[in-house]
Amino acid sequence: MKRIASLLPLLLLAFARFAAADTVPVFNLTAGSVVVTINPVFGGVDQIWSFGNSGISISGGSYYGYNQQCLGWAPGGSSCDPSFAIMNSGLPTPNMGTVSGSNSIIFFGGPGVSVSGASFIPPTGTGLTTFSVTMPVLFSGSFNACVAGGGGVNAGCYDYGTGVINPVFGIFNVSGTGLANLHFTNLGVPGTTIWRLSSGTYTLNSVPEPGSIMLLGTGVVGLIVKLRRKLRP
C-alpha cells in the first residue's frame, strides 16, 4: 500500500500521457478543509480549500457572489442553512489551484462538490456581538483537474480567461462527513439582529487507511480471544 501511495505523485506528473489516454484516473480525497470568508469589496465569498489522501494533496481557491443567507448575512431568529458549493463549473471566474508534484497551472471544473448541513436558528437579542455554531456537514461530489494548454481527448475544464477547454488528467472524489465551524458578528443594526459571517471552516473528517483499519481489526480480534480465555471455566 505504501509503495502504491508513493507512486501517486509521479502519476500526476504524467498528465500529458493521461490527457491523451482514453481512461482518466480517479482519486478519492479523504481529508481536508475549506475556509470561507466574506470579500467586502465585491460582496462575495472567498474559498481557500485543501484536500488530500496518502500520496496526494490538492489545493486552490475561488470566489463567487453569494445569494445564500448564512454565507453573507443571517437575520436573528430566521432559519439559516450552512450549505454551499465548492468547485462548480458554473463559477464566473476560473477555479485554479495546485496538485502536489506538479508545477503546471491547474484548472478545476466538472460537476463540483457540495457541502450540506441541517438548518439552524441564529439568536436574537440586544447586547449580543458574536455568535458561533459547530455542526455536522456532509461533503459529496467530484471535480476534474486539468492542466492548462487546451485540446486532448478528455477535455473538461473551461478557462474563463482564454475560453480554452483544457484536458483532464485526474478526477477527484470528495465524499464523507465533516464539521462546520461558523463565526458571526452582529452588524449592530438598530431594532433588529443581523449577523454577518466573519469566518468559517468546513473540515472533512480523515478516513483511516486500509492498513490502519486492518490493524485495528486485528487488535479487536486479539482482545476478544483473550477475553474468551479468561471467561472459560
CYANA upper distance limits for C-alpha pairs under 8 A (distance plus 0.5 A):
  1 MET  CA      5 ALA  CA      6.72
  1 MET  CA    211 GLY  CA      8.22
  2 LYS  CA      6 SER  CA      6.67
  3 ARG  CA      7 LEU  CA      7.09
  4 ILE  CA      8 LEU  CA      7.25
  5 ALA  CA     54 SER  CA      6.34
  5 ALA  CA     55 GLY  CA      5.42
  6 SER  CA     55 GLY  CA      6.13
  7 LEU  CA     11 LEU  CA      6.95
  7 LEU  CA     55 GLY  CA      7.99
  8 LEU  CA     12 LEU  CA      6.93
  8 LEU  CA     55 GLY  CA      6.25
  8 LEU  CA     56 ILE  CA      7.12
  9 PRO  CA     13 LEU  CA      6.87
  9 PRO  CA     55 GLY  CA      6.83
  9 PRO  CA     56 ILE  CA      6.73
  9 PRO  CA    100 SER  CA      6.96
  9 PRO  CA    101 GLY  CA      5.94
 10 LEU  CA     14 ALA  CA      7.09
 10 LEU  CA    101 GLY  CA      7.63
 11 LEU  CA     15 PHE  CA      7.85
 12 LEU  CA     99 VAL  CA      8.32
 12 LEU  CA    100 SER  CA      8.50
 12 LEU  CA    101 GLY  CA      7.52
 12 LEU  CA    102 SER  CA      7.60
 12 LEU  CA    169 PHE  CA      8.02
 12 LEU  CA    170 GLY  CA      8.18
 13 LEU  CA    101 GLY  CA      6.74
 13 LEU  CA    102 SER  CA      6.15
 14 ALA  CA     18 PHE  CA      7.14
 15 PHE  CA     19 ALA  CA      6.48
 15 PHE  CA    147 VAL  CA      7.95
 15 PHE  CA    169 PHE  CA      5.60
 15 PHE  CA    170 GLY  CA      8.48
 16 ALA  CA     20 ALA  CA      7.06
 16 ALA  CA    169 PHE  CA      7.99
 17 ARG  CA     21 ALA  CA      6.81
 18 PHE  CA     22 ASP  CA      8.41
 18 PHE  CA     23 THR  CA      7.83
 18 PHE  CA     24 VAL  CA      6.68
 18 PHE  CA     25 PRO  CA      8.26
 18 PHE  CA    168 VAL  CA      8.22
 18 PHE  CA    169 PHE  CA      5.73
 18 PHE  CA    170 GLY  CA      8.37
 19 ALA  CA     24 VAL  CA      8.02
 19 ALA  CA    152 GLY  CA      6.00
 19 ALA  CA    153 VAL  CA      6.78
 19 ALA  CA    154 ASN  CA      6.45
 19 ALA  CA    155 ALA  CA      8.43
 19 ALA  CA    167 PRO  CA      6.08
 19 ALA  CA    168 VAL  CA      6.36
 19 ALA  CA    169 PHE  CA      5.79
 20 ALA  CA    152 GLY  CA      6.21
 20 ALA  CA    153 VAL  CA      6.09
 20 ALA  CA    154 ASN  CA      7.76
 21 ALA  CA    153 VAL  CA      7.51
 21 ALA  CA    154 ASN  CA      8.25
 22 ASP  CA    153 VAL  CA      7.51
 22 ASP  CA    154 ASN  CA      7.76
 24 VAL  CA    154 ASN  CA      8.08
 24 VAL  CA    168 VAL  CA      7.70
 24 VAL  CA    169 PHE  CA      6.54
 24 VAL  CA    170 GLY  CA      6.23
 24 VAL  CA    171 ILE  CA      7.37
 25 PRO  CA    169 PHE  CA      7.70
 25 PRO  CA    170 GLY  CA      5.80
 25 PRO  CA    171 ILE  CA      6.78
 26 VAL  CA    170 GLY  CA      6.47
 26 VAL  CA    171 ILE  CA      5.21
 26 VAL  CA    172 PHE  CA      6.34
 26 VAL  CA    173 ASN  CA      7.96
 27 PHE  CA    170 GLY  CA      7.84
 27 PHE  CA    171 ILE  CA      6.73
 27 PHE  CA    172 PHE  CA      5.40
 27 PHE  CA    173 ASN  CA      6.70
 28 ASN  CA     53 ASN  CA      7.83
 28 ASN  CA    172 PHE  CA      6.30
 28 ASN  CA    173 ASN  CA      5.29
 28 ASN  CA    174 VAL  CA      6.81
 28 ASN  CA    175 SER  CA      8.46
 29 LEU  CA     51 PHE  CA      6.45
 29 LEU  CA     52 GLY  CA      5.36
 29 LEU  CA     53 ASN  CA      5.76
 29 LEU  CA    172 PHE  CA      7.14
 29 LEU  CA    173 ASN  CA      6.46
 29 LEU  CA    174 VAL  CA      5.83
 29 LEU  CA    175 SER  CA      8.16
 30 THR  CA     51 PHE  CA      7.72
 30 THR  CA     52 GLY  CA      6.71
 30 THR  CA     53 ASN  CA      6.09
 30 THR  CA    174 VAL  CA      7.06
 30 THR  CA    175 SER  CA      7.57
 30 THR  CA    176 GLY  CA      7.84
 30 THR  CA    204 LEU  CA      7.72
 30 THR  CA    205 ASN  CA      7.77
 30 THR  CA    206 SER  CA      6.28
 30 THR  CA    207 VAL  CA      6.18
 31 ALA  CA     51 PHE  CA      6.15
 31 ALA  CA     52 GLY  CA      6.14
 31 ALA  CA     53 ASN  CA      6.90
 31 ALA  CA    203 THR  CA      8.19
 31 ALA  CA    204 LEU  CA      5.64
 31 ALA  CA    205 ASN  CA      6.04
 31 ALA  CA    206 SER  CA      4.96
 31 ALA  CA    207 VAL  CA      7.29
 32 GLY  CA     49 TRP  CA      8.09
 32 GLY  CA     50 SER  CA      5.92
 32 GLY  CA     51 PHE  CA      4.56
 32 GLY  CA     52 GLY  CA      6.67
 32 GLY  CA    203 THR  CA      6.42
 32 GLY  CA    204 LEU  CA      5.70
 32 GLY  CA    205 ASN  CA      7.79
 32 GLY  CA    206 SER  CA      8.00
 33 SER  CA     49 TRP  CA      6.24
 33 SER  CA     50 SER  CA      6.12
 33 SER  CA     51 PHE  CA      6.94
 33 SER  CA    201 THR  CA      7.28
 33 SER  CA    202 TYR  CA      5.96
 33 SER  CA    203 THR  CA      4.70
 33 SER  CA    204 LEU  CA      6.30
 34 VAL  CA     47 GLN  CA      7.02
 34 VAL  CA     48 ILE  CA      6.22
 34 VAL  CA     49 TRP  CA      4.69
 34 VAL  CA     50 SER  CA      7.03
 34 VAL  CA    201 THR  CA      6.17
 34 VAL  CA    202 TYR  CA      5.58
 34 VAL  CA    203 THR  CA      6.95
 35 VAL  CA     47 GLN  CA      6.16
 35 VAL  CA     48 ILE  CA      5.72
 35 VAL  CA     49 TRP  CA      6.71
 35 VAL  CA    199 SER  CA      8.04
 35 VAL  CA    200 GLY  CA      6.29
 35 VAL  CA    201 THR  CA      5.00
 35 VAL  CA    202 TYR  CA      6.95
 36 VAL  CA     45 VAL  CA      6.98
 36 VAL  CA     46 ASP  CA      6.08
 36 VAL  CA     47 GLN  CA      5.24
 36 VAL  CA     48 ILE  CA      7.18
 36 VAL  CA    199 SER  CA      6.70
 36 VAL  CA    200 GLY  CA      5.76
 36 VAL  CA    201 THR  CA      6.81
 37 THR  CA     45 VAL  CA      6.24
 37 THR  CA     46 ASP  CA      5.85
 37 THR  CA     47 GLN  CA      7.36
 37 THR  CA    197 LEU  CA      7.66
 37 THR  CA    198 SER  CA      6.90
 37 THR  CA    199 SER  CA      5.64
 37 THR  CA    200 GLY  CA      7.10
 38 ILE  CA     43 GLY  CA      7.39
 38 ILE  CA     44 GLY  CA      6.34
 38 ILE  CA     45 VAL  CA      5.25
 38 ILE  CA     46 ASP  CA      6.65
 38 ILE  CA     71 LEU  CA      7.96
 38 ILE  CA     72 GLY  CA      7.36
 38 ILE  CA    197 LEU  CA      7.35
 38 ILE  CA    198 SER  CA      7.42
 38 ILE  CA    199 SER  CA      8.13
 39 ASN  CA     43 GLY  CA      6.02
 39 ASN  CA     44 GLY  CA      5.72
 39 ASN  CA     45 VAL  CA      6.20
 39 ASN  CA     46 ASP  CA      6.73
 40 PRO  CA     44 GLY  CA      7.58
 42 PHE  CA     65 GLY  CA      8.12
 43 GLY  CA     65 GLY  CA      7.03
 43 GLY  CA     66 TYR  CA      8.11
 44 GLY  CA     63 TYR  CA      7.33
 44 GLY  CA     64 TYR  CA      6.07
 44 GLY  CA     65 GLY  CA      4.58
 44 GLY  CA     66 TYR  CA      5.93
 44 GLY  CA     72 GLY  CA      8.07
 45 VAL  CA     63 TYR  CA      6.11
 45 VAL  CA     64 TYR  CA      6.15
 45 VAL  CA     65 GLY  CA      6.65
 45 VAL  CA     66 TYR  CA      6.94
 45 VAL  CA     71 LEU  CA      7.65
 45 VAL  CA     72 GLY  CA      8.20
 46 ASP  CA     61 GLY  CA      7.81
 46 ASP  CA     62 SER  CA      6.48
 46 ASP  CA     63 TYR  CA      5.11
 46 ASP  CA     64 TYR  CA      7.49
 47 GLN  CA     61 GLY  CA      5.69
 47 GLN  CA     62 SER  CA      5.74
 47 GLN  CA     63 TYR  CA      6.68
 47 GLN  CA     86 ILE  CA      8.44
 48 ILE  CA     59 SER  CA      8.20
 48 ILE  CA     60 GLY  CA      6.49
 48 ILE  CA     61 GLY  CA      4.84
 48 ILE  CA     62 SER  CA      7.35
 49 TRP  CA     59 SER  CA      6.04
 49 TRP  CA     60 GLY  CA      6.05
 49 TRP  CA     61 GLY  CA      6.42
 50 SER  CA     57 SER  CA      7.78
 50 SER  CA     58 ILE  CA      6.29
 50 SER  CA     59 SER  CA      4.57
 50 SER  CA     60 GLY  CA      7.04
 51 PHE  CA     57 SER  CA      6.42
 51 PHE  CA     58 ILE  CA      5.98
 51 PHE  CA     59 SER  CA      6.75
 52 GLY  CA     56 ILE  CA      5.91
 52 GLY  CA     57 SER  CA      4.65
 52 GLY  CA     58 ILE  CA      6.49
 53 ASN  CA     57 SER  CA      7.06
 56 ILE  CA     99 VAL  CA      8.00
 56 ILE  CA    100 SER  CA      6.60
 57 SER  CA     99 VAL  CA      6.57
 57 SER  CA    100 SER  CA      5.85
 58 ILE  CA     97 GLY  CA      7.91
 58 ILE  CA     98 THR  CA      6.23
 58 ILE  CA     99 VAL  CA      4.99
 58 ILE  CA    100 SER  CA      6.73
 59 SER  CA     97 GLY  CA      5.91
 59 SER  CA     98 THR  CA      5.92
 59 SER  CA     99 VAL  CA      7.17
 60 GLY  CA     95 ASN  CA      7.93
 60 GLY  CA     96 MET  CA      6.20
 60 GLY  CA     97 GLY  CA      4.13
 60 GLY  CA     98 THR  CA      6.62
 61 GLY  CA     95 ASN  CA      7.09
 61 GLY  CA     96 MET  CA      6.89
 61 GLY  CA     97 GLY  CA      6.89
 62 SER  CA     87 MET  CA      8.08
 62 SER  CA     93 THR  CA      8.07
 62 SER  CA     94 PRO  CA      7.94
 62 SER  CA     95 ASN  CA      5.90
 62 SER  CA     96 MET  CA      7.65
 63 TYR  CA     91 LEU  CA      8.46
 63 TYR  CA     93 THR  CA      7.72
 64 TYR  CA     91 LEU  CA      7.00
 64 TYR  CA     92 PRO  CA      7.42
 64 TYR  CA     93 THR  CA      8.13
 66 TYR  CA     71 LEU  CA      7.59
 66 TYR  CA     72 GLY  CA      7.23
 67 ASN  CA     72 GLY  CA      8.04
 68 GLN  CA     72 GLY  CA      7.03
 68 GLN  CA     81 ASP  CA      8.39
 68 GLN  CA     84 PHE  CA      8.39
 69 GLN  CA     73 TRP  CA      5.68
 69 GLN  CA     74 ALA  CA      5.83
 69 GLN  CA     80 CYS  CA      7.13
 69 GLN  CA     81 ASP  CA      7.85
 70 CYS  CA     74 ALA  CA      5.70
 70 CYS  CA     80 CYS  CA      6.20
 70 CYS  CA     81 ASP  CA      6.58
 70 CYS  CA     82 PRO  CA      6.37
 70 CYS  CA    196 ARG  CA      8.26
 70 CYS  CA    197 LEU  CA      7.49
 71 LEU  CA     82 PRO  CA      7.73
 71 LEU  CA    196 ARG  CA      8.23
 71 LEU  CA    197 LEU  CA      6.48
 72 GLY  CA    196 ARG  CA      6.43
 72 GLY  CA    197 LEU  CA      6.54
 73 TRP  CA    194 ILE  CA      7.20
 73 TRP  CA    195 TRP  CA      5.91
 73 TRP  CA    196 ARG  CA      4.88
 73 TRP  CA    197 LEU  CA      6.92
 74 ALA  CA     78 SER  CA      7.92
 74 ALA  CA     80 CYS  CA      7.09
 74 ALA  CA    122 PRO  CA      7.61
 74 ALA  CA    194 ILE  CA      6.34
 74 ALA  CA    195 TRP  CA      5.39
 74 ALA  CA    196 ARG  CA      6.76
 75 PRO  CA    122 PRO  CA      7.55
 75 PRO  CA    193 THR  CA      6.50
 75 PRO  CA    194 ILE  CA      5.02
 75 PRO  CA    195 TRP  CA      6.48
 76 GLY  CA    121 ILE  CA      7.65
 76 GLY  CA    122 PRO  CA      5.34
 76 GLY  CA    123 PRO  CA      5.55
 76 GLY  CA    124 THR  CA      5.18
 76 GLY  CA    192 THR  CA      8.17
 76 GLY  CA    193 THR  CA      5.59
 76 GLY  CA    194 ILE  CA      6.35
 76 GLY  CA    195 TRP  CA      7.38
 77 GLY  CA    121 ILE  CA      6.08
 77 GLY  CA    122 PRO  CA      6.02
 77 GLY  CA    123 PRO  CA      6.17
 77 GLY  CA    124 THR  CA      6.30
 78 SER  CA    121 ILE  CA      6.20
 78 SER  CA    122 PRO  CA      7.18
 79 SER  CA    119 SER  CA      6.67
 79 SER  CA    120 PHE  CA      6.30
 79 SER  CA    121 ILE  CA      5.57
 79 SER  CA    122 PRO  CA      7.95
 80 CYS  CA    119 SER  CA      5.77
 80 CYS  CA    120 PHE  CA      5.76
 80 CYS  CA    121 ILE  CA      6.39
 80 CYS  CA    122 PRO  CA      7.58
 81 ASP  CA    117 GLY  CA      7.41
 81 ASP  CA    118 ALA  CA      7.01
 81 ASP  CA    119 SER  CA      5.01
 81 ASP  CA    120 PHE  CA      7.12
 82 PRO  CA    116 SER  CA      7.19
 82 PRO  CA    117 GLY  CA      6.37
 82 PRO  CA    118 ALA  CA      7.82
 82 PRO  CA    119 SER  CA      7.38
 83 SER  CA    114 SER  CA      7.92
 83 SER  CA    115 VAL  CA      5.84
 83 SER  CA    116 SER  CA      4.69
 83 SER  CA    117 GLY  CA      6.17
 84 PHE  CA    114 SER  CA      6.47
 84 PHE  CA    115 VAL  CA      5.99
 84 PHE  CA    116 SER  CA      7.14
 85 ALA  CA    112 GLY  CA      7.65
 85 ALA  CA    113 VAL  CA      6.36
 85 ALA  CA    114 SER  CA      4.80
 85 ALA  CA    115 VAL  CA      6.59
 86 ILE  CA    112 GLY  CA      6.66
 86 ILE  CA    113 VAL  CA      5.55
 86 ILE  CA    114 SER  CA      6.35
 86 ILE  CA    115 VAL  CA      8.06
 87 MET  CA     91 LEU  CA      8.10
 87 MET  CA     95 ASN  CA      7.11
 87 MET  CA    108 PHE  CA      7.34
 87 MET  CA    109 GLY  CA      7.00
 87 MET  CA    110 GLY  CA      8.44
 87 MET  CA    112 GLY  CA      5.33
 87 MET  CA    113 VAL  CA      6.56
 87 MET  CA    143 PHE  CA      7.48
 88 ASN  CA    109 GLY  CA      6.87
 88 ASN  CA    110 GLY  CA      7.22
 88 ASN  CA    111 PRO  CA      6.62
 88 ASN  CA    112 GLY  CA      4.66
 88 ASN  CA    113 VAL  CA      7.34
 88 ASN  CA    143 PHE  CA      8.43
 89 SER  CA    108 PHE  CA      8.36
 89 SER  CA    109 GLY  CA      5.33
 89 SER  CA    110 GLY  CA      5.97
 89 SER  CA    111 PRO  CA      6.97
 89 SER  CA    112 GLY  CA      7.05
 89 SER  CA    157 CYS  CA      8.32
 89 SER  CA    158 TYR  CA      8.32
 91 LEU  CA     95 ASN  CA      8.09
 92 PRO  CA    160 TYR  CA      7.99
 93 THR  CA    160 TYR  CA      6.60
 93 THR  CA    161 GLY  CA      8.33
 94 PRO  CA    107 PHE  CA      7.52
 94 PRO  CA    108 PHE  CA      8.24
 94 PRO  CA    158 TYR  CA      8.27
 94 PRO  CA    159 ASP  CA      6.45
 94 PRO  CA    160 TYR  CA      6.09
 94 PRO  CA    161 GLY  CA      7.65
 95 ASN  CA    107 PHE  CA      6.36
 95 ASN  CA    108 PHE  CA      5.90
 95 ASN  CA    109 GLY  CA      7.69
 96 MET  CA    105 ILE  CA      8.07
 96 MET  CA    106 ILE  CA      6.27
 96 MET  CA    107 PHE  CA      5.19
 96 MET  CA    108 PHE  CA      6.54
 97 GLY  CA    105 ILE  CA      7.93
 97 GLY  CA    106 ILE  CA      6.15
 97 GLY  CA    107 PHE  CA      7.12
 97 GLY  CA    108 PHE  CA      8.10
 98 THR  CA    102 SER  CA      7.77
 98 THR  CA    103 ASN  CA      8.22
 98 THR  CA    104 SER  CA      8.36
 98 THR  CA    105 ILE  CA      7.71
 98 THR  CA    106 ILE  CA      6.35
 99 VAL  CA    106 ILE  CA      7.89
104 SER  CA    147 VAL  CA      7.01
104 SER  CA    148 ALA  CA      7.88
105 ILE  CA    147 VAL  CA      6.41
105 ILE  CA    148 ALA  CA      6.19
106 ILE  CA    145 ALA  CA      7.02
106 ILE  CA    146 CYS  CA      6.07
106 ILE  CA    147 VAL  CA      5.32
106 ILE  CA    148 ALA  CA      6.74
107 PHE  CA    145 ALA  CA      6.37
107 PHE  CA    146 CYS  CA      5.61
107 PHE  CA    147 VAL  CA      6.76
107 PHE  CA    148 ALA  CA      7.37
107 PHE  CA    157 CYS  CA      6.85
107 PHE  CA    158 TYR  CA      8.33
107 PHE  CA    159 ASP  CA      7.74
107 PHE  CA    166 ASN  CA      8.35
108 PHE  CA    143 PHE  CA      7.09
108 PHE  CA    144 ASN  CA      5.98
108 PHE  CA    145 ALA  CA      5.28
108 PHE  CA    146 CYS  CA      6.68
108 PHE  CA    157 CYS  CA      6.51
109 GLY  CA    143 PHE  CA      6.13
109 GLY  CA    144 ASN  CA      5.65
109 GLY  CA    145 ALA  CA      7.27
109 GLY  CA    146 CYS  CA      8.41
109 GLY  CA    156 GLY  CA      7.23
109 GLY  CA    157 CYS  CA      5.27
109 GLY  CA    158 TYR  CA      7.42
110 GLY  CA    142 SER  CA      7.81
110 GLY  CA    143 PHE  CA      5.34
110 GLY  CA    144 ASN  CA      5.81
110 GLY  CA    156 GLY  CA      7.07
110 GLY  CA    157 CYS  CA      7.24
111 PRO  CA    141 GLY  CA      7.60
111 PRO  CA    142 SER  CA      6.67
111 PRO  CA    143 PHE  CA      6.29
112 GLY  CA    141 GLY  CA      6.40
112 GLY  CA    142 SER  CA      5.93
112 GLY  CA    143 PHE  CA      5.60
113 VAL  CA    139 PHE  CA      7.50
113 VAL  CA    140 SER  CA      6.13
113 VAL  CA    141 GLY  CA      4.71
113 VAL  CA    142 SER  CA      5.99
113 VAL  CA    143 PHE  CA      7.39
113 VAL  CA    174 VAL  CA      7.38
114 SER  CA    139 PHE  CA      6.43
114 SER  CA    140 SER  CA      6.05
114 SER  CA    141 GLY  CA      6.74
115 VAL  CA    137 VAL  CA      6.97
115 VAL  CA    138 LEU  CA      6.02
115 VAL  CA    139 PHE  CA      5.18
115 VAL  CA    140 SER  CA      7.11
116 SER  CA    137 VAL  CA      5.94
116 SER  CA    138 LEU  CA      5.79
116 SER  CA    139 PHE  CA      7.29
117 GLY  CA    135 MET  CA      8.02
117 GLY  CA    136 PRO  CA      6.95
117 GLY  CA    137 VAL  CA      5.01
117 GLY  CA    138 LEU  CA      6.96
118 ALA  CA    136 PRO  CA      8.49
118 ALA  CA    137 VAL  CA      8.12
122 PRO  CA    131 PHE  CA      8.21
122 PRO  CA    195 TRP  CA      8.37
123 PRO  CA    131 PHE  CA      8.26
124 THR  CA    128 LEU  CA      8.28
124 THR  CA    192 THR  CA      8.36
124 THR  CA    193 THR  CA      6.24
125 GLY  CA    192 THR  CA      8.49
125 GLY  CA    193 THR  CA      7.29
126 THR  CA    193 THR  CA      8.14
128 LEU  CA    186 ASN  CA      7.47
129 THR  CA    185 THR  CA      6.38
129 THR  CA    186 ASN  CA      5.48
129 THR  CA    188 GLY  CA      8.39
130 THR  CA    183 HIS  CA      7.85
130 THR  CA    184 PHE  CA      6.15
130 THR  CA    185 THR  CA      5.14
130 THR  CA    186 ASN  CA      6.47
131 PHE  CA    183 HIS  CA      6.43
131 PHE  CA    184 PHE  CA      5.61
131 PHE  CA    185 THR  CA      7.00
131 PHE  CA    186 ASN  CA      8.41
132 SER  CA    181 ASN  CA      7.79
132 SER  CA    182 LEU  CA      6.07
132 SER  CA    183 HIS  CA      4.90
132 SER  CA    184 PHE  CA      6.58
133 VAL  CA    180 ALA  CA      8.33
133 VAL  CA    181 ASN  CA      6.41
133 VAL  CA    182 LEU  CA      5.91
133 VAL  CA    183 HIS  CA      7.21
134 THR  CA    179 LEU  CA      7.30
134 THR  CA    180 ALA  CA      6.00
134 THR  CA    181 ASN  CA      5.07
134 THR  CA    182 LEU  CA      7.02
135 MET  CA    179 LEU  CA      6.11
135 MET  CA    180 ALA  CA      5.87
135 MET  CA    181 ASN  CA      7.39
136 PRO  CA    177 THR  CA      7.68
136 PRO  CA    178 GLY  CA      6.23
136 PRO  CA    179 LEU  CA      4.98
136 PRO  CA    180 ALA  CA      6.71
137 VAL  CA    177 THR  CA      6.46
137 VAL  CA    178 GLY  CA      5.68
137 VAL  CA    179 LEU  CA      5.90
137 VAL  CA    180 ALA  CA      6.84
137 VAL  CA    202 TYR  CA      8.44
138 LEU  CA    175 SER  CA      7.99
138 LEU  CA    176 GLY  CA      6.44
138 LEU  CA    177 THR  CA      5.12
138 LEU  CA    178 GLY  CA      6.48
139 PHE  CA    174 VAL  CA      6.94
139 PHE  CA    175 SER  CA      5.37
139 PHE  CA    176 GLY  CA      5.72
139 PHE  CA    177 THR  CA      6.55
139 PHE  CA    178 GLY  CA      7.61
139 PHE  CA    204 LEU  CA      7.54
140 SER  CA    173 ASN  CA      8.33
140 SER  CA    174 VAL  CA      6.30
140 SER  CA    175 SER  CA      4.83
140 SER  CA    176 GLY  CA      7.14
141 GLY  CA    173 ASN  CA      6.58
141 GLY  CA    174 VAL  CA      6.26
141 GLY  CA    175 SER  CA      6.81
142 SER  CA    171 ILE  CA      7.52
142 SER  CA    172 PHE  CA      5.96
142 SER  CA    173 ASN  CA      4.79
142 SER  CA    174 VAL  CA      6.29
143 PHE  CA    171 ILE  CA      6.41
143 PHE  CA    172 PHE  CA      5.99
143 PHE  CA    173 ASN  CA      7.25
144 ASN  CA    156 GLY  CA      7.55
144 ASN  CA    157 CYS  CA      7.47
144 ASN  CA    168 VAL  CA      6.71
144 ASN  CA    169 PHE  CA      8.21
144 ASN  CA    170 GLY  CA      6.48
144 ASN  CA    171 ILE  CA      5.13
144 ASN  CA    172 PHE  CA      6.75
145 ALA  CA    157 CYS  CA      7.84
145 ALA  CA    168 VAL  CA      6.21
145 ALA  CA    169 PHE  CA      6.63
145 ALA  CA    170 GLY  CA      5.84
145 ALA  CA    171 ILE  CA      6.79
145 ALA  CA    172 PHE  CA      8.02
146 CYS  CA    156 GLY  CA      7.92
146 CYS  CA    157 CYS  CA      6.51
146 CYS  CA    166 ASN  CA      6.28
146 CYS  CA    167 PRO  CA      5.85
146 CYS  CA    168 VAL  CA      4.89
146 CYS  CA    169 PHE  CA      6.16
146 CYS  CA    170 GLY  CA      7.68
147 VAL  CA    166 ASN  CA      6.82
147 VAL  CA    167 PRO  CA      6.92
147 VAL  CA    168 VAL  CA      7.56
147 VAL  CA    169 PHE  CA      7.74
148 ALA  CA    166 ASN  CA      6.22
148 ALA  CA    167 PRO  CA      8.16
149 GLY  CA    164 VAL  CA      8.36
149 GLY  CA    166 ASN  CA      6.48
149 GLY  CA    167 PRO  CA      8.13
150 GLY  CA    155 ALA  CA      8.15
150 GLY  CA    164 VAL  CA      6.22
150 GLY  CA    165 ILE  CA      5.75
150 GLY  CA    166 ASN  CA      4.50
150 GLY  CA    167 PRO  CA      6.46
151 GLY  CA    155 ALA  CA      6.98
151 GLY  CA    165 ILE  CA      7.14
151 GLY  CA    166 ASN  CA      6.46
151 GLY  CA    167 PRO  CA      6.38
152 GLY  CA    166 ASN  CA      7.89
152 GLY  CA    167 PRO  CA      5.56
152 GLY  CA    168 VAL  CA      8.44
153 VAL  CA    167 PRO  CA      7.44
154 ASN  CA    167 PRO  CA      5.80
154 ASN  CA    168 VAL  CA      5.88
154 ASN  CA    169 PHE  CA      8.29
155 ALA  CA    165 ILE  CA      6.57
155 ALA  CA    166 ASN  CA      5.91
155 ALA  CA    167 PRO  CA      4.48
155 ALA  CA    168 VAL  CA      5.97
156 GLY  CA    165 ILE  CA      6.80
156 GLY  CA    166 ASN  CA      6.64
156 GLY  CA    167 PRO  CA      6.52
156 GLY  CA    168 VAL  CA      6.33
157 CYS  CA    165 ILE  CA      6.02
157 CYS  CA    166 ASN  CA      5.61
157 CYS  CA    167 PRO  CA      7.33
157 CYS  CA    168 VAL  CA      7.47
158 TYR  CA    163 GLY  CA      7.08
158 TYR  CA    164 VAL  CA      6.41
158 TYR  CA    165 ILE  CA      5.07
158 TYR  CA    166 ASN  CA      6.75
159 ASP  CA    163 GLY  CA      5.81
159 ASP  CA    164 VAL  CA      5.81
159 ASP  CA    165 ILE  CA      6.77
159 ASP  CA    166 ASN  CA      7.73
160 TYR  CA    164 VAL  CA      8.05
176 GLY  CA    204 LEU  CA      7.17
176 GLY  CA    205 ASN  CA      7.54
177 THR  CA    204 LEU  CA      6.59
177 THR  CA    205 ASN  CA      6.50
178 GLY  CA    202 TYR  CA      7.56
178 GLY  CA    203 THR  CA      5.82
178 GLY  CA    204 LEU  CA      4.81
178 GLY  CA    205 ASN  CA      5.42
179 LEU  CA    202 TYR  CA      6.27
179 LEU  CA    203 THR  CA      5.83
179 LEU  CA    204 LEU  CA      7.31
179 LEU  CA    205 ASN  CA      8.11
180 ALA  CA    200 GLY  CA      7.69
180 ALA  CA    201 THR  CA      6.29
180 ALA  CA    202 TYR  CA      4.89
180 ALA  CA    203 THR  CA      6.91
181 ASN  CA    200 GLY  CA      6.03
181 ASN  CA    201 THR  CA      5.78
181 ASN  CA    202 TYR  CA      6.93
182 LEU  CA    197 LEU  CA      7.70
182 LEU  CA    199 SER  CA      6.69
182 LEU  CA    200 GLY  CA      4.79
182 LEU  CA    201 THR  CA      7.06
183 HIS  CA    197 LEU  CA      6.44
183 HIS  CA    198 SER  CA      6.18
183 HIS  CA    199 SER  CA      5.88
183 HIS  CA    200 GLY  CA      6.50
184 PHE  CA    195 TRP  CA      6.19
184 PHE  CA    196 ARG  CA      5.74
184 PHE  CA    197 LEU  CA      4.86
184 PHE  CA    198 SER  CA      5.65
184 PHE  CA    199 SER  CA      7.62
185 THR  CA    195 TRP  CA      5.93
185 THR  CA    196 ARG  CA      5.82
185 THR  CA    197 LEU  CA      6.93
185 THR  CA    198 SER  CA      6.65
186 ASN  CA    193 THR  CA      7.21
186 ASN  CA    194 ILE  CA      6.22
186 ASN  CA    195 TRP  CA      5.10
186 ASN  CA    196 ARG  CA      6.88
187 LEU  CA    193 THR  CA      7.97
187 LEU  CA    194 ILE  CA      6.16
187 LEU  CA    195 TRP  CA      6.49
187 LEU  CA    196 ARG  CA      7.13
188 GLY  CA    192 THR  CA      8.44
188 GLY  CA    193 THR  CA      7.44
188 GLY  CA    194 ILE  CA      7.61
189 VAL  CA    193 THR  CA      7.04
189 VAL  CA    194 ILE  CA      7.23
208 PRO  CA    212 SER  CA      6.54
208 PRO  CA    213 ILE  CA      6.86
209 GLU  CA    213 ILE  CA      6.90
210 PRO  CA    214 MET  CA      6.66
211 GLY  CA    215 LEU  CA      6.66
212 SER  CA    216 LEU  CA      6.59
213 ILE  CA    217 GLY  CA      6.61
214 MET  CA    218 THR  CA      6.66
215 LEU  CA    219 GLY  CA      6.78
216 LEU  CA    220 VAL  CA      6.79
217 GLY  CA    221 VAL  CA      6.72
218 THR  CA    222 GLY  CA      6.70
219 GLY  CA    223 LEU  CA      6.81
220 VAL  CA    224 ILE  CA      6.80
221 VAL  CA    225 VAL  CA      6.77
222 GLY  CA    226 LYS  CA      6.68
223 LEU  CA    227 LEU  CA      6.56
224 ILE  CA    228 ARG  CA      6.68
225 VAL  CA    229 ARG  CA      6.85
226 LYS  CA    230 LYS  CA      6.98
227 LEU  CA    231 LEU  CA      6.83
228 ARG  CA    232 ARG  CA      6.79
